[in-house]
Each structure stands twice: as structure tokens, then as C-alpha cells.
Amino acid sequence: MHTKAAIFACRVTGGIGMLASLLFLKLYGAVGLIAGLIGSGLWFGLASYLKKSSTQK
């Protein structure tokens, strides 16, 4: 697996998710914003995990 590409994709998806959180804020209120930010955080967390696991090898 191309780890650098996977890390990049996770970060881009997290960034897009943060933008979508603003849309969720408008559509669903604060609950939508928080849910969107949690989803984005998961993508950023996955990128961090992949980066750590690739440097340990």
C-alpha cells in the first residue's frame, strides 16, 4: 500500500468533511456541526495512525 497516498487522502477527506460540517450546521444545527467535526476527526486520526505506523517499521 502506498502509505503517503493514503495519508494524503485521509487528510483531504478530513478537510472536505470540515467544510461539510458547515453545511450540516446550516441544515441540522449544532448537532450536525458536532457530528461532522467528529467524522472529520476520525479521518485525521486515521491519517495520524497511518503516519505513526509507517515510521515504526
Sine and cosine of phi, psi and omega as CSV:
sin_phi,cos_phi,sin_psi,cos_psi,sin_omega,cos_omega
0.00,0.00,0.61,-0.79,0.04,-1.00
-1.00,0.10,0.99,-0.15,-0.12,-0.99
-0.90,0.43,-0.66,0.75,-0.01,-1.00
-0.89,0.45,-0.61,0.79,0.02,-1.00
-0.93,0.38,-0.63,0.78,0.01,-1.00
-0.92,0.39,-0.64,0.77,0.03,-1.00
-0.90,0.43,-0.68,0.73,0.03,-1.00
-0.88,0.48,-0.70,0.71,-0.02,-1.00
-0.90,0.44,-0.63,0.77,0.03,-1.00
-0.90,0.43,-0.66,0.75,0.00,-1.00
-0.93,0.38,-0.65,0.76,0.03,-1.00
-0.90,0.43,-0.69,0.72,0.01,-1.00
-0.90,0.44,-0.63,0.78,0.07,-1.00
-0.89,0.45,-0.64,0.76,0.05,-1.00
-0.91,0.42,-0.67,0.74,0.05,-1.00
-0.91,0.41,-0.60,0.80,0.05,-1.00
-0.89,0.45,-0.58,0.81,0.04,-1.00
-0.92,0.40,-0.62,0.78,0.08,-1.00
-0.91,0.41,-0.62,0.78,0.04,-1.00
-0.91,0.41,-0.49,0.87,0.04,-1.00
-0.87,0.49,-0.57,0.82,0.05,-1.00
-0.91,0.40,-0.61,0.79,0.08,-1.00
-0.91,0.41,-0.67,0.74,0.03,-1.00
-0.89,0.46,-0.55,0.84,0.06,-1.00
-0.88,0.48,-0.69,0.72,-0.02,-1.00
-0.94,0.35,-0.62,0.78,-0.07,-1.00
-0.99,0.15,-0.67,0.74,-0.16,-0.99
-0.88,-0.48,-0.05,1.00,0.01,-1.00
1.00,0.07,-0.37,-0.93,-0.07,-1.00
-0.89,0.45,-0.54,0.84,0.01,-1.00
-0.90,0.45,-0.66,0.75,0.04,-1.00
-0.91,0.42,-0.63,0.78,0.03,-1.00
-0.89,0.45,-0.73,0.68,-0.02,-1.00
-0.90,0.43,-0.68,0.73,0.02,-1.00
-0.89,0.46,-0.66,0.75,0.03,-1.00
-0.91,0.41,-0.65,0.76,0.02,-1.00
-0.93,0.38,-0.58,0.81,0.07,-1.00
-0.91,0.42,-0.69,0.72,0.04,-1.00
-0.88,0.48,-0.67,0.74,0.04,-1.00
-0.91,0.42,-0.63,0.77,0.03,-1.00
-0.88,0.48,-0.58,0.82,0.05,-1.00
-0.89,0.45,-0.66,0.75,0.02,-1.00
-0.91,0.40,-0.67,0.74,0.03,-1.00
-0.92,0.40,-0.59,0.81,0.07,-1.00
-0.90,0.43,-0.65,0.76,0.05,-1.00
-0.90,0.44,-0.65,0.76,0.05,-1.00
-0.89,0.46,-0.66,0.75,0.02,-1.00
-0.90,0.43,-0.68,0.74,0.03,-1.00
-0.88,0.47,-0.70,0.72,0.02,-1.00
-0.89,0.45,-0.63,0.78,0.00,-1.00
-0.91,0.41,-0.68,0.74,0.01,-1.00
-0.92,0.40,-0.67,0.74,-0.05,-1.00
-0.94,0.34,-0.47,0.88,0.01,-1.00
-0.97,0.22,-0.47,0.88,-0.01,-1.00
-0.99,0.11,-0.28,0.96,-0.02,-1.00
-0.99,0.16,-0.27,0.96,-0.06,-1.00
-0.96,0.26,0.00,0.00,0.00,0.00
